[in-house]
Structures are given as C-alpha cells and as structure tokens.
Amino acid sequence: MKEMFINAVDTEECRIAIIEDNELQELYIERASLEHHVGNVYKGRVTNVEPSIQAAFIDYGLPKNGFLHVSDIIPNYIPESLRRGGPMKPPIQQILKRGQEVIVQVTKEGIGTKGPTLTTYLSIAGRYLVLMPGLNRVGVSRKIEDESERSGLREMLESLERPKNLGIIIRTAGLDQTKRELQRDLNYLQRVWKMILEKIQSSKCPAEIFVESDLVSRTIRDIFTNDIETIHVDDPEVAKQATNFLQIAMPRYANRVKLYEERIPLFHRYGLEDAIAKVYSRTVPLPSGGYLVIDQAEALVAIDVNSGKFRTEKNAEDAAYKLNLEAAREIARQLRLRDLGGVIVMDFVDMRLERHRAEVEELLRKEMKNDRARSKTLKTSKFGLIEMTRQRMRPSIERSTYMECPHCHGSGLIKTPESMSLEVLRQLMLAVSQDEIVQVEVTVHPSVAQYIHNRKRKALVRLEERTNKRIMVMADPAVGQEAAAFHCEDARGIQVKFDPHETARRMGEKFRASHPVRPATAAVEEPVEAAEEAEEVAEVAEKVESRVLPARPPRDRRGRRRGRGRGEGRGEGRGEGRPAEAQEHENEHAELEIESAEVSGAREQDELRDSLRDELASERRSSGEIGETDYPASAIPSRSAGRRETSVPHETLPPAAAVTQPPAQAAGQPVPAGQPQPGQPAAPGKKRRRRGHRGGRNRRRRGPGATGSTPGAAGGAAPAPEAPGGDEMADGE
C-alpha cells in the first residue's frame, strides 16, 4: 500500500512524505525562506562571455548570475551564416554577445559559491506531456523502455493537433491515457506558452516570466499515480488546493484527498518523524546487522558498506553477497531520501564470483529506476567499487537543513588545547616583536587559558623579560577553542590593530619580494652564435671520441670480443692486421676533417675543447681502456691547427715503420728474446700481453698492426708519448 502525507501546518515549511509498505520512500521539504527556482523562466542579459570554458554568465534578476554553457543554447540563437549541418556548434563567442537578451530557464539551483545552471531549451511540464518550445519533434520518456509501447505512443503524439516549432514529450503518467486526455493536456500547455510569449514582449530585462507551481501542486502533478490510495493533509487550505488541482488534472482521483484533524501531529501519528531523523544520520543500519556510512563532499558522495554484526553459518562469499543485496536496496532509497547528486562512489564488501557482482549491479540499477532523477551506473571496478552519477537539481536535504559549524568550518575536527596553546604562544611572540606594541592581551577558550597558565607560565615570563613588554592571557567561554582575540596597545595606551594571520601573510610577501626565486624556465639564453659554436665543439668532441678514441667492442662472458667471425680479428694480435700505410692514411684524413672546422672566438672555444679532450682521455685512462701514455692530449689534433703553432702538423708525422717500432729498438738496443725483429710481423699463434700501470692488473690488448709491447709496461720505465697513427691508434680500444 502506498500513501502520501502532506504536512503544511507551519506556513514557513511544507513537508511531503511518501510511504510504501510502512517504509519511508521519498521525502520533499520546501521552506519559505529558501526560494525554489528550478523550472522558472526568466528574461536575462548576457553579462560576460568566457571562451576558455565555452560558457556565458547571465543576469536574470537574482543575486548570483546564472551559468549558461554552449551546449544549452538552442539553435535559434545561432546566426544563419554559422549554422552547420552536423551536431557541432560554433564557439560561444560567435553566438552570444555581451548585452544580448536571452530567455533562460533554471535547471539546477546554485550550490555553495556556484550560481544556478541555466538553459535556453525551455520545457513546460503538464500532467501527461512536456511542452518543448522551439523544437519541432515528439519524444517518449526514457523510463518507458518497452519498444512496442514507445512506438505506439510516438504515433499517438504525431496524431495530436499542435502548432509548428512546439515539441512535446509524453511522461510516464500518460502511458495508459487516451488521445483525448493527451490533447486536453496539450491545449492547456499551449495556453500557458501563449501567456509566456505575451509577458516576454511586455517585460523589461531582467524579469521573471514564468513561475513553477508550489510544492504541493508540483508533487501531486509529478509524483501522484493511481497506486497512491490516500493523500493525508493536515491543513484545510492545502487540502482544498490539492482537491481543486486533482479535479482539473485527474477528476477521478479527487476523492482520495483526506483532511487530518486529530490532535497528535500528522508525522508523529504515523511514525514519520523518527524515520526523517535517521535521514540526517551518517550511519544507516541494515536489517541483517550491517550498516552504511555516507559521507558527502561538495561534488562527491562516498558510501561504505560494513558487515557490522552480520554473521551467517555459510561461507564468506554468500555472506558478502547477501549483505551487498541489502545494501544496494538501501543505497537507492537513501539517495532518493537525501537527494544526493553528483558523483557517487560505493564500496561494497568484496565478492569473488562474477555472477554475484553482476546481480548486485543489476539490483542497484533496478532500484534506481524508481528515482525521478536521471542516473548512470557503471560496472564494478577492479577495486570492488561501483561508481554512478545522479542528477542534482538542488542542494541535498542535509545542506538545506544544516549550516556549517562556525568552529570547525565543516571539517568535524578542532585543535586540542595543547595545539592551540602552542599556536597562541607563537602569535604572542609575533605580537611583541612589533615595535609599536608594548602590551598584549589575548582572550582564548578556558581550556586553552588553563593550559597556558599551568604549562607555559615560565615561557610567558621569559618572553616578558626578554622583550620588556606586558602579556596577559584571559579566558572567555564564549570564545571558540580554535579562536584567539588580541587586544594590543602602544606606550600611550592607544589600541594597535593586530591580526596574527594578516601580519604573517604580509611578512611572507615581504620576504618573497626581497628574495625572488629564479624560475627554472627563466635560464639565460645564449646568443645564436654561441649556440652554434657549442654545437660545433660537441661535434668535434664526437669526432675525436669516434676516430681517435674508438669505443671498446663488447665482450662475452668469457672475455672474448663479440661481433667477429672465426678468422676475423683473431690474427690482428699476431701481426696479421692492415698495412701501416692504410692506417696512416686514415689518421691523416681524420686530422684534415678536424682542422677544417671553423669556430669564432678561438681562445675561449679552444680552451673549452682542450678541457673536453683532457677529460675524455682521463676517463679512458681511469677505466683502464688505455694506458697512461696512450693518446696524450697534445697528440690530439686541434681544430685550429691551421692557426696555432702548438698543434702537430700531419706532414711531420714519422713513418709508419718508425711509429710501430718501439723506442728501444729505434735507439739500436738489442731486441729481447721472443720478440720479432724490427719491420717483421709478429710470430703467428702468440698473443701480445701488456701490464697496465693501475693496480698491477694484466690487460689484453689486440689491434691491427700490433708489432710488440711497450717497454715501459714491461720494464717499469716511463714510456715516451706516441704520435697518432701508430700501432696504438689502430688498436680496437
């Protein structure tokens, strides 16, 4: 059984409740102090157009300007030259101009600091139909899902007599109505639209053109169905108004209005006051012993399902499934009662079976179909969350009934006496640091004052002695626990204005102004010429590294070089490499390429280049890839070799035979046993070993044209520097 209760005894507030099977299902509250604007039509003027958000702000006569998005602009406002065939609309700056008059309708009340949401798609609701001026089409309510019924209703709407540029949509209440009843409702809506057009032409902007009906008429028009058996009203005037409305809209149901005349208040008589009190609670108990926790933010609602005292003899999966089914029904009911909207995130108890998850989702969607507000539910996420969105046309009942706490400012938390005492002491130190202040009196909550006098008395005394100023801490129960009122005076007893927060902010701005931070993107840009020179230096370094100090070939796990064939590279260490003349030719060619580069600013660039080459060679030496005497910085050709005499000309390079011959052999010293004679290749089948100078470790060096080992490495004497183009230049490292 379904019943409607209307409590209108108090002229300042009207409450309407709908009960089904002795359970509160819907609740509507409207107060005289809080005006209702949803559905009203206004004549407004464009005050500002914001291309960045594709929206305009409209002055329509209320304190806060309305928000009009480009998607809510009817095509009639688009100039003929900008109209396109597709669904895309031109930018809003090409549609609306500042000062232009528009006819708008409120679709959502302002919430917090946000203004109301407006649209130019006007809609005038009747009992069975909704009139859509400016749209020449017919439609069927989304809540009617049967395709056969939708097609039949659409054909019936097409047969109705209606003028052009007036669209109509049939509501769920008109599902079982005859064509005569629908035509009667349409004629009523046409008369209303005619009155609106006359008022638009005669009113000056901004003006109120059309006002929706009061809560009682709207609720009966939108909510009342034939399954509601009785309408209980506790006020004679409201009962008469409801009866007259039903006689016009639904004459057959006019006798269902009953006047309640008992001494006990109506809502107390039927147990509604206790049910309404639970609507404002943060926790909602479930029949099985679990409970819901509902937390509301500005644009998000979080609902957590907890098992609580729920226990069952079956396994945990069945228990979670049963609890989630109860929670899904209760969540849909609480969303209607509390009128919660926006993004809603629900955390159900984890379930392993996909079948159970799907059934919970389907039940939630089924329960949400009874809701007047549009909603969209997503599938269960990987974290076990179900997300949905619900249309929000006005602030929730909690926001409309409660105000923000002046102490915690809506957070539900305040500082402890200890935390507040420490903060007051810091503010006192700031106050006595001001030169013009000689006496400070601070008034705080008694719990804070008690903590300061008992725990921080010595700190106050030391502060007074150090600054030679007087400090008094007073207690006042009227002051909040997080508040502190300062009264400061100068030497003449004149009050000095002091706000600790404003003073701290001002001092912070002063410090930041005197110590500017250089942004990361504000680096000094080098001139174009310097950038080009730096690129040339980098190019030279790359050539030096690739030609003079070639990268070391990779080795496998056994230390052998990879990327060579069976016979390739194995004979290089046994004197089977390329001829020395070919190697010398390559070195000469590399020198000529480096010498051909031109760089402006010779002194600075040469110093940078020399340091780069020195660092490169030192890194190679430290890693053991080259010996201490391999590739000295002076042997690397300079880019300005043609201008500077310090570079070694390639014409003065010694012959290949002289370079490949060790210094001991060139001086006529006897050749040690086991080494080849000068000018002869090394004996096949033997590998050349070389002892490095770092750590005493042995390093193998193989390369094309290698003819012997360095005497300095074998005997410990310091070797002489070698000119590029010799046997070490052709070595693979």
Disulfide bonds with the S-S distance in Angstrom:
none
